Amino acid sequence: MRGNDEMQEALFTMAKLEDFVPLDHPLRPIQKIVNTALSGLNDLFNEMYAGSGRASIAPEKLMRALLLQVFYSIRSERQLMEQIRYNLLFRWFVGLAIDDPVWDHSVFSKNRDRLIEHEAVEKFFTEVMSLADKGGLLSKDHFSVDGTLVQAWASHKSFRPKDGSDGGPDTPGRNAESDWKGRPRSNDTHSSTTDPDARLFRKSSNTAATLCYQGHALMENRNGLVVGAVVTHAGGSAERDAALAMIGTVPGTQRKTLAADKAYDTAGFVESCRLANVTPHVAMNVARSGGSAIDARTSRHPGYEVSQRIRKRIEEHFGWAKTVGRIRQTVFRGIHRVDLQFKLNMLASNIVRMSRMPTVVPEFAVQGAR
């Protein structure tokens, strides 16, 4: 007998959000890692918010929501809140009951400065890495470093002389025509009126120059987890300067190795590494003027070849963040906001990788990493 095409809701429903999430859903081990790390930030969250007045939205829920935005490639906070309103999986992960009201999307804009001021994402990153360290997932001796360009939320038309000598756009209108052919432009004399922190830069001679930032990541070589991430102004020596700064924060006085590509093969970088008790496992750039700064005392060891093979895994984090995390072109302006977005993406990439390692979440983990 054919059934009736109608829906009649019960007056009362006895159901929990937990019942709607399959036991083998990938977000279960991820939630376990996230909640364990957030529990270690209780003192920080108490410091971030005043002890009196109206209760705020729990910062733990904001952090989980920001991670969801990365995991599911959600393009805006407005769309994120729309998803949380009707997506039971998202409500479960964030920690909202079925009948809890959803907050306004402007909450993220108001709290982003607070997260930056108190370095909340950096400390969240540290807590997650502490879990990885306790699980024996991190190498303390062997690392890799690389950088990637993050296109700024600004166009070439906004890159104008700092002294205003060009007299403005060539034609009126919101999207006015601009002709800068034959006009010299550099970061010393020009800046973007849309995002003054962005820099005009190209990574090689056969690519176009764009307004961008540079994101840098330091990866340990045992399981390919990012242990350091930072965004800097784009520049010719930015990658090497960031690499030295990040490897310098790694604890311990033992000798370390640092793998990198040919862009790091300069005499100054190699010498700085050796002075810092770091063996520079840098790819040899034999085409550079004067030859490679790496000689046989480094390249003859078997570990050099191993480092050169493993260092390429750092591109997996960059590729994941640009396709899933949507950092190929940032939607934020200002280096501090872009830095927060980049670190959140590297953190999310680490969590996804760790969630598949049985030593971290044995009851939910799946063998093998991404």
KOLGU-116034 format. One record per atom (N, C-alpha, C): x, y, z; residue in one letter. Coordinates in steps of 0.02 Angstrom, whole numbers, plus 32768, in hexadecimal, padded with zeros to 4 digits. Layout:
N
XYZA;...
% end
This chain:
370
802A7FC58000M;800080008000M;802D803E8000M;801B806D7FD6R;804280AB7FD2R;803A80D58010R;807380EF8029G;8070811A8063G;805C81618052G;804881878085N;803481CC807CN;807181FA8079N;807182288049D;80A882588042D;809A8294806FD;80A5828A80AFE;809A82C080E0E;80CA82B7811AE;80D582EE813EM;810182EC8178M;80DB830881B4M;80DB82E181E9Q;80BB82F78227Q;80EC82EF8260Q;81028327827BE;8133832582B0E;8113831382F3E;813782EF831BA;811F82DD835EA;8122831B838BA;80F7831B83BDL;80F6835383ECL;813783578413L;8151831C8427F;81908319844BF;81BE82E88426F;81FF82F98423T;823082CF8403T;826882BF8435T;8274827F843FM;82A9826A846CM;82E582548442M;831082848432A;834C8276840AA;838582A38420A;83C18289841DK;83FC82B0842EK;842782B983F0K;844D82EF83EFL;847982FA83B6L;84AA82C083ADL;84BF82A283E4E;84ED826A83E0E;84D2823183B6E;848F822A83B6D;847081F38390D;847581FD8345D;847F823A832EF;8480824882E6F;84C6824382C7F;84F9823C82F1V;853E823A82D8V;855681F282D9V;856681D5829FP;857E818F829DP;85BE818682C7P;85C5814B82E4L;85FF813E830EL;8641814282E7L;863F813582A6D;867C8137827FD;868481778258D;865F81AC826BH;866581EB8247H;86AA820B8254H;86CA82278220P;870E82438229P;8712827B825CP;86DA829E826AL;86DD82D4829BL;86E182BC82E3L;86D3827D82EFR;86D682658334R;871E82668350R;874F8247832FP;8793824D834AP;87AD82958348P;879782BC8318I;87AC83038315I;879183288351I;8751831C8362Q;8734833F839CQ;8758832C83DCQ;876D82EE83E1K;879182D8841EK;87D282FE8426K;87F8830583EFI;8837832B83F2I;882A83748403I;87F9839283E1V;87E983D983EBV;87D483E68433V;87A783BE844DN;878E83C98491N;87C583C084C5N;87F1838F84BBT;8828838584EAT;885783C084EAT;886683DB84AEA;8892841584A9A;8872845384C7A;8831845D84BAL;880F849984D3L;880A8498851FL;8806845D853DS;880384598586S;8842847485A7S;887984738582G;88B7848E859DG;88BD84D98597G;888B84F98578L;888C8542856FL;885B8565859EL;8845854385D2N;8813856085FEN;882B85A0861FN;886985A18637D;888385DD8657D;888886178625D;889B860985E8L;889F863D85B5L;885A865A85A7L;8828863185A1F;87E586498593F;87C9867285CDF;87DB865F860BN;87C686878644N;87E686CC8643N;882486CF862BE;8847870F8626E;882B873B85EFE;8813871C85B9M;87FA8741857FM;87B98765858DM;8792874B85BBY;8750876785C8Y;874A8780860FY;872687B68619A;871E87D4865BA;86F887A58689A;870387AD86CBG;86E3878286FBG;869B8795870BG;868387CD86F1S;863F87E386FFS;861F87FB86BFS;85DF880986C3G;85BA88208688G;859587E88666G;857B87F6862BR;855387C58607R;8580878D85EDR;8568875085F4A;8590871685DEA;859987188592A;85D5870A857CS;85E4870A8535S;85D786C48518S;85DD86BF84D7I;85DC867E84B7I;861D865B84C9I;8618861B84DCA;865385F784F2A;868985F884BBA;86C6860D84CCP;86FB86108499P;870B85CB847CP;8700859684A3E;870B85538489E;86DD8545844DE;869F855D8451K;867085538419K;8685857B83DCK;869E85B783E8L;86B685E083B0L;86F185BD838DL;871F85A083B4M;8758857E8398M;87428542836FM;8713851B8389R;86FB84E18364R;86D984F68323R;86B3852D8327A;8690854582EBA;86C3855C82B6A;86F8857E82CBL;872B8593829BL;874E8558827BL;8758852382A1L;877684E68283L;874684C78251L;870584C68260L;86D584AB8231L;86D684D281EFL;86DF851381F4Q;86E2853C81B8Q;871B8526818BQ;8754851381AAV;878D84FB8183V;878084B58168V;876884878193F;875E8442817FF;872F843C8144F;86FB84668142Y;86C6845E810FY;86C7849680DBY;86FE84BB80D7S;870884ED80A2S;86CF851F809FS;86B7853680D8I;8680856680DBI;869C85AC80D0I;868285CF809FR;86A3860C8088R;8699864980B5R;8669864980E2S;865D8684810CS;863E8670814ES;8645869C8180E;8626868E81C0E;85DA869181BCE;85C086B9818FR;857886BC8186R;855D8678816FR;8580865A813EQ;856B86188127Q;857785E3815CQ;85AC85EB8184L;85B985BC81BAL;858085BA81ECL;856785F48200M;853085F68230M;84F085DA8211M;84E785E481D1E;84AD85C681AFE;84B1857A81B2E;84ED855F81A8Q;84F6851681ABQ;84EA84FD81F2Q;850485208224I;84FB850A8269I;84B2850C827DI;848B8539825FR;8445853F8270R;841E84FF8261R;842E84DE8228Y;840684A38215Y;842E8463820EY;847084668215N;849A842A820DN;84A6840C8252N;848983D2825FL;848F83B382A1L;84D6839D82AFL;84FA8388827CL;854083748286L;856983B0829EL;855F83EA8280F;858484258295F;8571843982DCF;8531843682EDR;851C84468332R;853E84188364R;854183D88353W;856083A88380W;85A983B8838BW;85CD83C88355F;861483D5835AF;862284158382F;85FB84498374V;860584898396V;85F2848583E0V;85BE845E83EFG;85A684598434G;8565847E8440G;853B8484840DL;84FA84A48413L;84C3846F8412L;849584738441A;845D84448443A;842D84548409A;83FF842683FCI;83D1842E83C4I;83A9846E83C9I;8393847F8405D;836984BB840ED;838F84F88425D;83D384F68425D;83FA85318437D;83F9856483FED;83F285A4840FP;83F385D783DAP;843985DD83BCP;843D85F1837DV;847C85FA835AV;848F8644835EV;84CD8652836CW;84E286988374W;84EB86B98330W;84F086FB8331D;84F7872182F3D;853E871A82D8D;8545871F8295H;858687168276H;85B7874D828AH;859F8787829FS;85CB87BE82B3S;85F387AE82F2S;85E0877A8316V;860587668352V;864E87578341V;865A87398307F;869E872882F4F;86C8876782E8F;86AA879982C8S;86CF87D782BBS;86E187F982FCS;86B487F8832DK;86C08819836CK;86F387F48397K;86F687B2838FN;8724878A83B9N;8767877D8398N;876D878B8357R;87AC877C8335R;87E687A48351R;87DB87E48360D;880F880D837DD;882387F383C2D;87F387DA83E6R;880287BE8429R;882D877F8422R;881E875583F1L;8846871983E6L;888D872B83D2L;8894876083A9I;88D687768394I;88FD879483CEI;88DC87BD83F5E;88FE87DE842EE;891A87AC8460E;88F48778846EH;8909874784A0H;892C870A8481H;8939870C8440E;895B86D6841CE;89398693842AE;88F786938427A;88D186578438A;88DD861E8407A;88E0862D83C7V;88EB85F88395V;893085DA839DV;8963860583AAE;89A685EB83B4E;89A985BC83F0E;898785CD8426K;898885A28462K;895E85638456K;892985688430F;8903852D841CF;893084FF83F3F;8956851C83C5F;898684F6839DF;89B784D183CAF;89D084F483FDT;8A0184D6842BT;89E3849C8451T;89A484A38467E;8984846D848CE;897B842F8461E;896884398422V;896183FF83F5V;89A483DD83EAV;89D9840583E2M;8A1B83E883D9M;8A3483C58418M;8A1D83DC8452S;8A2E83B98490S;8A0F83738492S;89D2836D8479L;89B2832C8474L;89D982FE8444L;89F0831B840DA;8A1782F483DDA;8A5982DE83FDA;8A7783098424D;8AB782F98445D;8AAD82C18478D;8A7782C4849EK;8A69828F84CFK;8A5D824C84ADK;8A43824F8470G;8A378211844AG;8A7581F98425G;8AAD821A842EG;8AEB8206840DG;8AEB821183C2G;8AC6824483ABL;8ABF82508363L;8AF182818347L;8B1382A68372L;8B3E82DD835BL;8B8882CB835DL;8BAB82DD8329S;8BF382D9832AS;8C0F8318834AS;8C4283118372K;8C61834A8392K;8CA4835C8371K;8CB68338833DD;8CF78342831ED;8CF5835382D4D;8CC2833E82B1H;8CC183468268H;8C83836C8251H;8C8F83A2822AF;8C5983CF8216F;8C6083E281CDF;8C2983FD81B2S;8C288418816ES;8C05845B8170S;8C1684878141V;8BF884C9813FV;8BE984DC80F8V;8BB5850480EFD;8BA4851D80ADD;8B74855780B5D;8B69857C807FG;8B3B85B48080G;8B0F85B28043G;8AD785D58048T;8AA885D98011T;8A8A861F800FT;8A7386337FD4L;8A5486757FCDL;8A0A86717FDCL;89F286A28000V;89AA86A9800EV;899386EA7FEDV;896B86E47FB9Q;8956871F7F94Q;892B874B7FC0Q;893A878C7FC0A;891587BC7FEAA;88D187CB7FCDA;88A587E57FF7W;886287FA7FE3W;886688427FCAW;888C884B7F94A;8897888E7F78A;88AB88857F2FA;889B88B57F06S;88A988B27EBFS;88E488DE7EADS;88FF88D47E70H;893588FE7E58H;892189487E54H;88E089547E48K;88C989997E42K;88D189C07E83K;88D3899B7EBBS;88D989BE7EFBS;892289CE7F0CS;895189B67EE3F;899989C17EF1F;89AE8A037ED3F;89AF8A377EFCR;89BA8A7B7EE4R;89F38A9D7F0BR;8A0E8AD27EEFP;8A458AF67F11P;8A308B0D7F57P;8A5E8B087F84K;8A508B1B7FC9K;8A468B677FCFK;8A648B8D7FA2D;8A5D8BD67FA6D;8A218BEF7F7ED;89FB8BC27F60G;89BF8BD67F3AG;89CE8BFB7EFAG;8A098BF27EDDS;8A1D8C187EA2S;89FA8C037E62S;89D88BC97E62D;89B98BB37E24D;89758BD47E18D;895B8BF77E49G;891D8C1C7E40G;88DE8BF17E40G;88E38BB27E54G;88A88B877E58G;889C8B607E19G;88648B3C7E15P;88548B127DDBP;884F8B3B7D9BP;885B8B1A7D62D;88598B3C7D22D;88128B4B7D0BD;87E28B227D21T;879C8B2D7D0FT;87718B2A7D4ET;87378B4C7D4EP;870C8B4A7D89P;86E88B077D8FP;86CB8AFC7DC9G;86A48ABF7DD4G;86C38A937E09G;869A8A637E20R;86B18A377E55R;86EA8A097E3ER;86E589EE7E02N;871889C37DE7N;873C89E87DAFN;875E8A1D7DBFA;877B8A4B7D8EA;87B68A2A7D6AA;87C18A427D2DE;87FA8A2A7D06E;883A8A4A7D20E;88708A217D1DS;88B18A3A7D32S;88E58A247CFFS;89118A507CECD;89468A407CBCD;89898A527CDCD;89AD8A1E7CF3W;89EE8A2A7D12W;8A278A117CE5W;8A198A067CA6K;8A4C89EF7C78K;8A838A247C72K;8AC08A0E7C7AG;8AF98A3C7C75G;8B078A637CB4G;8ADD8A5B7CE6R;8AE88A7F7D25R;8B0B8A507D57R;8B448A637D71P;8B668A387DA1P;8B3E8A347DE2P;8B3989F77DFCR;8B1589ED7E3BR;8B3F89BF7E68R;8B4389D17EA7S;8B6789A77ED7S;8B4789AF7F1CS;8B5889817F48N;8B3C89847F8BN;8B5889BF7FB3N;8B9089DB7F9DD;8BAC8A157FC0D;8B848A547FB3D;8B698A597F76T;8B468A977F63T;8AFA8A8F7F5ET;8AE28A517F5CH;8A9B8A447F54H;8A818A187F8DH;8A418A1B7F98S;8A1F89EE7FC8S;89D789E77FB3S;89B789B27FCBS;897289A67FBAS;894589D07FE7S;891689F37FC8T;88E68A1A7FF0T;88B289EC8010T;88AB89AF7FF7T;887C897F8013T;889A8959804ET;88D789418046D;88F9891D807BD;89428934807CD;8952896680A6P;8996898180A7P;89CC894F80BBP;89B9891880DDD;89EA88E680F2D;89FF88B880B9D;89D988B58083A;89EA888A804BA;8A2688A68025A;8A4D88798006R;8A87888E7FE0R;8A8388707F9AR;8A9C88987F69L;8AA0887F7F24L;8ADD88537F1FL;8AD388147F0BF;8B0987E37F0EF;8AFC87AB7EDDF;8B32878F7EC2R;8B2D87527E9BR;8B6487237EB1R;8B5486E27EB0K;8B8386B17ECCK;8BBA869F7E9CK;8BAE86A67E5BS;8BE186967E2AS;8BDA86C57DEES;8C0C86C57DC3S;8C0D86F37D8AS;8BD986E37D55S;8BBE86A67D55N;8B8D86947D22N;8B4586937D3CN;8B3986B47D74T;8AF586BB7D8ET;8AE387047D95T;8AA387127D96A;8A8C87577D9CA;8A91876F7DE5A;8A9D87AF7DEDA;8A9F87CD7E2FA;8A5887DA7E47A;8A4A87CA7E86T;8A0887D37EA3T;8A0F87F47EE7T;89DA88137EFDL;89D7882C7F42L;89CB87F07F6FL;89F787E47F9EC;89F387A67FC4C;8A1787AB8007C;8A118775802CY;8A3787698069Y;8A5E8728805FY;8A8B8719808CQ;8AAE86D9808BQ;8A9F86B380CBQ;8A85867680C3G;8A7A864980FBG;8AB286178100G;8ACB860B813DH;8B0485DF8148H;8AF085A98179H;8B09856C816DA;8AF985348199A;8B39850C81A8A;8B3F84F781E7L;8B7684CB81FCL;8B578488820DL;8B6E845381EDM;8B52841081F4M;8B8583E18213M;8B6E83B88243E;8B9A8384825CE;8B968348822BE;8BCC83228227N;8BD282F181F1N;8BB982AB8203N;8BA4829F8241R;8B8F825B8253R;8B4B824B8235R;8B1982768243N;8AD5826B822AN;8ABC82A481FEN;8AE782D381F0G;8AD4830A81C4G;8AA3833A81E2G;8AA983498223L;8A7D83798245L;8A9E83BE8247L;8A7783F1823BV;8A918435823EV;8A98844A8287V;8AD4845F829AV;8AE1847382DFV;8AEB84BE82E6V;8AEC84E182AFG;8AF2852A82B0G;8AD585488271G;8AB2857F8278A;8A9485A1823EA;8A9185EC824BA;8A9E86138217V;8A9C865B821EV;8A93867A81D9V;8A7486B581D8V;8A6C86DC819BV;8A97871B81A1V;8ABB872B816CT;8AE48767816BT;8AD58790812CT;8AF087CC8129H;8AED87F280EBH;8B1587CC80B6H;8AFD87CE8079A;8B2087AD8042A;8B6087D28032A;8B9687AD8029G;8BD687CC8019G;8C0987988005G;8C4187AE7FEAG;8C7387807FD0G;8C9287548004G;8C9D876C8041S;8CBD87458075S;8C8C872E80ABS;8C4C873880A0A;8C1A872980D4A;8C1986E080E6A;8C1F86B480B4E;8C1E866C80C3E;8C58865780EFE;8C93866F80E0R;8CCE865C8106R;8CCD867A814CR;8CB786B98152D;8CB286D98194D;8C7F86B481C0D;8C4686A381A3A;8C13868081CAA;8C2B863A81DEA;8C4F861981B2A;8C6985D681C2A;8C9785D881FEA;8CC5860881FFL;8CF4860E8237L;8CCF861F8278L;8C9C86498272A;8C76865C82AEA;8C50861F82CAA;8C3185F8829DM;8C0985BF82B4M;8C34858782D0M;8C6C857782AFI;8C96854182C9I;8CB78556830BI;8CBE85988314G;8CDA85B08353G;8CAC85A8838EG;8C6B859E8383T;8C3C859483BAT;8C34854B83CET;8C52851E83A8V;8C4D84D683B9V;8C7684C983F8V;8C5884AB842BP;8C7C84A18469P;8CB4846D8462P;8CE48472848EG;8D1A8442848FG;8D5A845E8471G;8D928448848CT;8DD3845F8474T;8DF4842C8445T;8DD283F48438Q;8DEF83C1840DQ;8DF483DA83C5Q;8E2183BD839FR;8E2883CF8358R;8DEA83B98332R;8DD283E58307K;8D9683D882DFK;8DA783DC8295K;8D7E83BD826CT;8D8583C48224T;8D4983EB820AT;8D54841281D6L;8D1F843B81B9L;8D228433816DL;8CEF84118151A;8CEB84078109A;8CC5844180E9A;8CDA845380ACA;8CB9848A8088A;8CC98484803FA;8CA684AB8016D;8CB084A87FCED;8CE984D77FB9D;8CF284DF7F77K;8D2A85057F5DK;8D28854F7F6EK;8CEE85697F7DA;8CE985B07F8DA;8D0F85C27FCCA;8D1D85907FF6Y;8D41859C8035Y;8D8C8591802EY;8DA385807FF1D;8DE985727FE6D;8E1085B37FDBD;8E1C85D68011T;8E4686128010T;8E7B860B8046T;8EB2862C803BA;8EEA8627806BA;8ED6864180AFA;8EAF867880B0G;8E9B869580F0G;8E6D86678118G;8E3D864880F7F;8E0F861B811AF;8E3385DD8134F;8E5C85BF8109V;8E818583811EV;8EAE85918159V;8ED185CA8157E;8EFD85DC818EE;8ED685EA81CDE;8E9D860B81C8S;8E7386198203S;8E5A85D98223S;8E4885A881FAC;8E3185678214C;8E698545823CC;8EA58544821FR;8EDC85228241R;8EEF85448282R;8EEA85878284L;8EF885AA82C2L;8EC4859B82F8L;8E87858A82E2A;8E51857A8311A;8E4E852F8321A;8E83850A8311N;8E8684C2831DN;8E51849C82F6N;8E4484B382B9V;8E138494828DV;8E378480824DV;8E3084418239T;8E4D842981FAT;8E1F843A81C1T;8E3484638191P;8E078479815BP;8E0384448123P;8DCE841C8124H;8DC283EB80EFH;8D9C840E80B6H;8DBD843E8096V;8D9F84678063V;8DAE8449801FV;8D7C844A7FF2A;8D8784327FAEA;8DBC845C7F8BA;8DE8843C7F68M;8E20845F7F49M;8E0A84837F09M;8E1684C47F08N;8E0784EC7ECDN;8E4884F97EA8N;8E5B84CB7E7CV;8E9B84D07E59V;8E9A85067E24V;8E5F85207E13A;8E5A85537DDFA;8E6585997DFBA;8E6785A17E3CR;8E6E85E37E59R;8EB585FD7E4ER;8EBC863E7E4ES;8EFE865D7E44S;8F2C864A7E7ES;8F65862E7E6DG;8F9486187EA0G;8F8B85D17EB6G;8F5885B07E9CG;8F4C856A7EADG;8F2485627EEEG;8F1785257EFFS;8EEF85167F3BS;8F1685237F7AS;8EF385397FAEA;8F1385437FF0A;8F1785028017A;8EF784CD7FFDI;8EFA848B801DI;8F3284627FFDI;8F5E84468026D;8F95841F800CD;8F9183D78024D;8FC483B08016A;8FC383698023A;8FC08358806EA;8FD683858098R;8FD3837680E0R;8F8C836F80F9R;8F5C838A80D2T;8F15838180E3T;8EF4834E80B5T;8EFE83548075S;8EDA832A8044S;8EF182E28043S;8F2C82D1805FR;8F44828C805BR;8F21825E808CR;8EFF827980BDH;8EDF825080F0H;8E9C823580D7H;8E8981F780E9P;8E4981DA80D4P;8E0D820380EDP;8E1582248126G;8DDD824C8141G;8DCA82868115G;8DFA829F80EEY;8DEB82D680C0Y;8DB982C1808CY;8DC38286806FE;8D95826C803DE;8D50825F805AE;8D4E82468097V;8D0E823A80B9V;8CE8827B80C4V;8D0C82AE80DBS;8CEC82EF80E6S;8CD1830D80A6S;8CF68305806FQ;8CDF8320802FQ;8CA082FD8017Q;8C9882BE8029R;8C5C829A8015R;8C2082AD8040R;8C2B82B48081I;8BF482C080B0I;8BDC830880ADI;8C098338809ER;8BF7837F80A2R;8BBD83908074R;8BB3836A803FK;8B7E8379800FK;8B38836F802DK;8B35834C8065R;8AF483408084R;8AD5838080A0R;8AFE83B380A9I;8AE283F280C2I;8AB38411808FI;8ABC8401804FE;8A8F841A801CE;8A4883FE8024E;8A4283C58045E;89FF83A98052E;89D683D7807DE;89F683F680AEH;89D3842580DAH;89BE846480B3H;89EC847E808BF;89DC84B98062F;89A584A98030F;89A98470800FG;8976845D7FDFG;893284547FFFG;893084348039W;88F18429805DW;88D3846C8072W;88FE8499808CA;88E584D980A4A;88CC8505806BA;88E984FE8030K;88D485287FF8K;8895850D7FD5K;888A84CC7FD7T;884F84B07FB7T;881584A87FE8T;882384908023V;87EE84868056V;87E784C38082V;881F84DD809BG;881D851580C9G;8814855980A8G;8819855C8066R;880B859A8040R;883A85D38052R;887B85C48057I;88AB85FA8063I;88D2860B8025I;88BF85EF7FEBR;88E286037FAER;88DE864F7FA5R;88A2866A7FB4Q;889A86B37FB9Q;887386C17FF9Q;889386E48026T;887386F28066T;88398723805CT;88098720808AV;87D1874F8089V;87DA878380C0V;8814878180E2F;882187B08118F;885487E48102F;8854881C8124R;888388528117R;88AB88618155R;88EB886B814DG;891688768186G;893D88388197G;897D884081A6I;89A8880681B0I;899487DD81ECI;897987FB8220H;896787D5825CH;892B87A8824FH;88FA87C0822AR;88C18796821AR;88D3875E81E9R;88FE876E81B9V;8915873A818AV;893E870581AFV;8967871B81DFD;898F86EE8206D;896286BF822FD;892D86D9824CL;88FF86AF8271L;88DF867B8244L;88CA868F8208Q;88AA866181DAQ;88DB862A81C4Q;891A863D81B7F;894B860C81A1F;895A85D981D8F;896385F18215K;897185C4824DK;89368595825AK;88F985AF8254L;88BE8585825DL;88BC854E8229L;88D0855D81ECN;88D1852B81B7N;890784F681C4N;8941850B81D9M;897684DA81E9M;896184AF8225M;894084CD8256L;892784A8828FL;88F384748279L;88C38489824EA;8890845C8237A;88AE8422820FA;88E0843181E6S;890283FC81C0S;892483CA81EES;894383E28223N;896283B68255N;892E838A8277N;88F683A7828AI;88C3838182AEI;88A683498282I;889B83598242V;888283258215V;88B482EC8210V;88F382FD820BR;892782C98206R;892B82A18247R;892982C48280M;892F82A182C1M;88F3827582CFM;88B8828982B7S;887C826282C6S;887D821C82A8S;88AC82108279R;88B281CE825AR;88EB81A68276R;890881BF82ADM;8940819C82CDM;8928817B830CM;892D81398312P;890F8115834BP;892D8127838EP;896B81438391T;8989815583D1T;8969819383F0T;894381B983C8V;892581F683E1V;88DE81E983F9V;88B581C983D0V;886F81BB83E1V;8861817183D3V;8877814483FEP;887480FC83EFP;882E80E183E4P;87FB80FE8405E;87B880E183FDE;879680F483BDE;87AF8129839BF;878F813E835DF;87BF813E8321F;88008139832DA;8831814682F8A;882E811282C2A;884081298286V;884680FD824DV;888F80F8823CV;88A780BB822EQ;88EE80B18220Q;890480DA81E3Q;893F80F981EAG;895B811E81B1G;894A816781B2G;89768191819BA;896B81D98199A;895C81EE8153A;8941822D814CR;89308248810BR;896D824B80DFR;
% end
